[in-house]
Amino acid sequence: MPSSWKLSSLLLAALPLNALGADQWIVATDLWGNTNYQTLTLDIQGKRVAGILDSAPVTGALTGRQLQFTATESDGQVYHFDGRIDDARMQGHSDQPDTNNHSARATHAFRAWQVPSRAAATPQLHTFTPTDYSNTFSADRAPVLVIWPGDSVQTKTLDSGGVDEKGITRALFGNPQVGPFFVVGAEPGDTLAITLTSLKLNRDYADSLDGVVGRLKTPRIAAETTALGEPVRWQLDRARGVARPHAANGALKNFEVPVKPMLGGLAVAPGFGYPPFSTGDTSDFGGNMDFNAVVEGNTVYLPVQQPGALLYLGDGHALQGDGETTQWALETSLDVVVQVELIKRHSIATPRVESPTQIMTLGQAGSSDDALRIATSGMLQWLRQAYGLNLSEATQVLGVAVQYHVANLAGRSVGVAAKIDKAVLKSLPAAASTKPANASSTGNK
């Protein structure tokens, strides 16, 4: 575990060793400067230890505060750990097969922290006030809060420039994010379901630009717009729910549009082997998706890639047209409430969004062609997983029902969304739910 994991007092609360029965730890092993995070579940009965490290069975012994255990993979590879427990922390060394020669062994330092016990049996609403923000989507940033499936978080986001609801700069520009939130029980191969319970404007202005993003410029438009790209302040009338250019004159003097608050950024931490990603980037873990369907009332599904998922959110928009064509949407701060659920042992390939009327998959890539392919593949996967269709049947539904929308043109990646109206799917066998019938949406509640 790197030194950046300066855990909060919540995570470091002293727990007696005799309270360790069937407890969960997060183990961080330093593999030549790369941190591998794993979930360790321990059941300690006297001096005897049993459990699971990710999917590998564990046996071992506890002598005083010294814990020794062995994890055996399905292929027979054996991993030995020897660590000392101090309160809710553990550190020591691990003897593991060499990554290039399994007949040889290598020794690596590891650290671990104990996931705190659940304080209440029913889902809780956590009010979280950020004190700092992240400009990367990273597995190495310490969790700011531990939550359980079914819990909700009430918090505040900054705008993309790092400015809060009072107009004070609190973080570096570039879509600073709140988080990460550690979701107990989430493991790679699971899916996190984030329902946007409430997204509310908390100030009376937003900032945008004039101009057109480079991907949309013909040679003539490129020549004509060389002087554009200037800031534009928008006034937000929260009482009426509309936005208009501040102090506009001429043709836009009376122009106004209804607001539709959304989150530009929503992500889980990328998996092992990937570096931290900029909060301006996107991938299969979500990221700076800038998809204007990430609004109040909808649910976003993200593939878990690290223990605890490590959920980030931020980059509030008062309104955004398809593609974010001026480079900035109406950038503002928001009051946010999200509810987090966990679908165990259910893997998805790309972010999904579900509204009351549609299912949507998001493709994000360096080109529109690749983004289209990813969005299409994701929709075919959803139809097969949730509606019991074979590939032939799924392609037939796609051919008559899919809609494609440009989600994002302003980032380093292009975003394309594939959408299908639920009304078209209502006659299919599993149309009552887009979740697999055997999936648990409550995880370790």
N, C-alpha and C positions, 0 to 999 in steps of 0.2 A: 504494500500500500504506500503510495508516494506521500511525501510530507504535506502535499496540498490537501490531504484528507484530515483537516483539523475539525474533528467531529464536535457537534454541539453537545451541551450538557445532557440533552435528552438521550443521545446515543451512548454517552459515557456514564450513565447512571449506574452506580454500584449495585451489583446483584450477587447475592450469595451463591456459591457454587452448588449448593444443594437445591437450587431453584432452576437448574439447567435442563431439567427433563424435557426432551424433544424440542430444544431451542434451535433457532436459526442464526447462523453466522454468515457474514460475507468475508470470504477469504481473498486476499489480494497478493498474488505471487509475482515477484519481480523476475521476469525472464529477460535478462540482458537489457534492462532499461525499459522493457515493455511490460505493463501491468495486466495480468490476467485475473479477472474477477470471477469467482465461483461461489455457488450457494452450498453451504455446509449445514446439514440438519443433524443434530446430535441428540441421542437419548443416553443419558448417563445414569446408570444404576450402580451405586456404590463406586467401585473402581472400574467397572466394566463399561465400555463405550461401544455404541453401535450407531449407525446412521447412514447418510448418503451425501456424497460430494458430487454435485450435479446429478448424474445418473449412476455413479459408481458406488457400490456398497462399501461401507466403512466399518472397520473394527479397530479397537484400541483400548487404552487404559489411562486412567487419571490417577496420578500419584501426587497428593497435595495440590499444588497449582500447576504441575507439569502434565501436559496432555500429549500423549503420543498416539497417533492413529495411522492406519494404512487404508488407502483407497485402491480398489482393484477394478480396472476397466474390463469391459466385456471381451476385449482382445487379449486379456491376460497381463497387460502392462500394470505395474505396481508403483504407487506413489506413497512415500513415507513422509509424515509430518511430525515434527517435534517442536512444541511451542509452550510458552508459559502464559497462563491466564492471569491478568491483573484487572479486576473489576469486569468491565464489559469489553476489554481489549485482549488480544492475544498476539504474540509475535514469536518468531522462531525461524527454523530452517526446514526446507523440504528437499528430500532426495528423490529425483525423478529421472525417468529415462531420457537420455540425450535425444534432442529433437531430430538429429540426423543419423543416429546410430543407437537403436533401442537396446543393444547389448551393452552399451556404456551407460554411465550414470552421471548426473550433474546436480550440484547443490545450489539451491536458490533461497533467498530470504523471503519470508512471507509475513504479512500482518493480517489481522482480522478484527472485525467489530461485531458485536452481538446485536441483532435486531431486537428492539425492546418489545416486551409483551404488550398485547393489546389491552388498553385500559377499559374499554367498554365493549359489550357484546353486540351492540347495534351500530349501524353506520353513523359517523360523526361529521359535523361541519367544523372544519378547521379555519380559523381566521389567521392568515399569514401576512405580516407586514414586511416586505423585503428591506434589507439593509444594504445589500449589494446585488450586483447583476452580472450576468455572464455574456461575453461576446463570442463564446464558442458553444457548440453542442459537444459535450465531453463526458466520458465516463469517469474522469479523474477529479471532477469537482465534487466536493463534499455535499451530500444531500442536505437541503435546507429544512426538510420536514419529512417525517415518516408517516405514511398514510396506509390504510387498508382498503381492499376492494369494497366498493360501496360508499366510501367516504367522499365528502366534497371539500373543496378548498375555495375560500373566498380571499381574493387578493387584488392587487392593483398592478397594472403594467405601465411602462413608460412608452413614449412614442419612439419612432425609429431613430431619432436624434439623441435619445437619452434624457428627454425632458419629462417631468412629472406633471400632475394635474395642477400644480401651483406655478408652473412655468419655470421651475428650477431644474438645472441640469444635474442629474444624479448618476449618469453613466456615460461611457464613450458612445458616440454615434455608431450606427451599424446594426440596428435591431437588437439592442440588449434584452436579454431574456430573464424571466423570473424562474428560479429553480436551481437544481433539479429536485423533484419530489420523488422520494423512494416509495415504491408500491410493494408492500409486503407480499411475498408469494410469486411475484412476477419473475419468470425465467425465460431465457431464449427459447423460442418455439411457441410462446404464448402470444396472445394479442391483447393490447390495451384498448379499452373503449372509453373515450373521453366525451362526455355529454356536456355541451356548452349551455349550462343552465341559465346563465345571465351574462350579458355583455352590455354594459351601460356607459354612455359618455359621462365623463366627470370634469370636463372643462368646456369652455365656450368657443374654442378655436381649433383649427387643424391647419397643417402646413402641407403644401403640394408644390408642383412645378408646372410650368407650361412646357410645351415641346412634345416630341414623339421619340420613343425609344428607337435605337439604331436598327433593330430587326424589321421595323415597319417603314423605313425610309427608302423611297425611290431616289435616284440621283437628283431629280428635281426637288423633292421635298427636303432632301439633305441640304441642298444649296439654299433653299428658302428659310430653313429653320436654324441657320447657324447662330443667330442672335438669341435664340430661345434657350430654355433650360433655367429660367429664372424662378426664384421662390414666389409662390402665390399663397397668401393667407386667406383662409376660408373661415367664415363665421358660422358657428354651430348654434342653432336655435333649439335648445334641448326641450323646451316646452312644446314647440310645434313639431319637432322631429325633422327639421330640414337644415340643409347647408347651402350657403351662397358665398360667392367670392366677396371678400371684404372690400368695401369702398369701391366696388366696381362701377364703371360708367359705360356709356355706349350700349352696345347690344346686350351686354350681360348685366345691365343695371338692375333688372328685375328677375334675373335668372335664379332659380333655386331648385334643389332636388331633395327627395326624402333620404334621410340617412339610413344606413343599414350596418351597424357596427359589426366588425369581424376581427379575428386574430390572423395576422399575417404569418406569425411564427407559432408552430406547435410541433414538438419533436420528442423522441426518446433518444437516449445516448446511442451512438453507433457501436457496432460490435467489436470484439477483440481483433486486433490487427489494423484497425483504422485509426488514424490520428484524429484529434479534435477537429471538427468542421466549423468553419466560420458561420456565424448566425446570418450570413447572407446566402448560404448555400442550401441545397436540397439534396435528398437522396431517398432511398427506400424507408429510412427512419422518420421521414417527414421533413422538418426544417423550415426554411423561409418559403413556404409553399405559396403564400399570397393568393390563395384560392378563395374567391368571394362567396363560396358556400360554407365556409367555416364560420357560421353565424349562430346566434342564439337559437336553441331548440334542436340543433343538429348534433349528431354523434360522429366523431372522428375515430377511426380504427387505425392503430399503428402496430407494426410487428416488433415485439420485444426482442432486444438484442443483447441486453446486459441484465445481470441480477438486479431486481428492483425496478427495472425499466428506465428509471431516471428521466422523469418527464419535465420538459421545458416549455414555457409559453411566453408570448410577448408580441411586440410590434402591432399595436392596436391601430385599426383603421376605422374612421367614421363611415367611409364609403369607398368602394373601388369598382370600377368597371372591369369587364373581362380583359385580362392581360396586363393591367396596371400600365397603360400605354404612355403615361407621362413620366415614368420612372418612379414617381412617388404616388401613392394613393392619397386620401385625405388622412394624413398621419396625425394621430392623437393618442392620448392616454385613455385607459379604460378601467372601470371597476368590473371585476371578473368573478364569476362563480362557475366552477366545473365539478362534475361528478365523475369519478373514475371507477370503472369496472374492469374485471379481468376475465378473459376467456382462456381457460387452461388448455394446453396441448392442442392449440388451434393456430396454425401458421398461415400468414398471408404474405404475399409477395410485394405489395405496394400499398401506400395509404388508401384508405377508403373513407367515404363520407356518406352518412345516411340521413336523409331528411324525412319528414312525415310522408312525402310523396315520391321520393326518388332514392335509388342507390347510385353511388358514384365512385369511380376509381380514378386515381390520379397518377399519370405518367410524368416523370420529371427526368429530363436528359438534355444533352448538349444540342440536340437538333429536334425539330418538330416531328420528323419521321420516327426517331427513336422514342420520343415521348408518346406518340400515337401507339406505337407497338406495345409499350409498357402498360399504358392505360387499357388497351384492348385485352392484353394477356391477363391483367388483373380482373377485368370484368368477366372474362370467361372462367377464371378461377372462382369468383364469387358465385356465378350461376351454377357451377358444378358442385361447390361445397354446400351452399345454402338451399338450393332448390332441387337437388338430386338429379340434375341433368347429366347425360353423357356429353362427350365433346361435340358430337354431331348435333345433338339437340341444342346445346348452348350456342353453337354458331348460327343455328336457324333463328333463335330468339334474338341474337345480336343483329342479324341481318335485317330484321324488320322493326327493331325497337330502339337501337342505340342512337344516342345523340352525342356529338362531340363539341366541347367548348374549350376555348383557349383560356387557360387559368392564369398563366403568368408569362410575360415576355420581358420583364424588367431585370431579371436576375441573370446569373451566369448560366442557368439552365432554363429551358423552355418547359412550361407546365401545360399539359393537355388533360382534360377530364372527359371520361366516358360516362354517360348517364343513361339510366333506363327508368321510366316511370313505373312505380309499383303497381299501378292499375293494370298494366299489361301482364304482370306476373301473378295476379291474384288467383288464377286458376291452377297454378302449378302446385305440386304436392306439399311443399314446405313453405308456401307463400305467406303463412302467418308470421314467420320470423325469418330474418336474414342470418340468424345465428344457427350453427349446427345444433340439432336436437339434443345431442349428447354432451354439449359444451356447458361448463359451469361459468356463469357470468359473475359469480360472487367470490370465486377464488377461495381465500382463506378466511372468509368472514367468520 
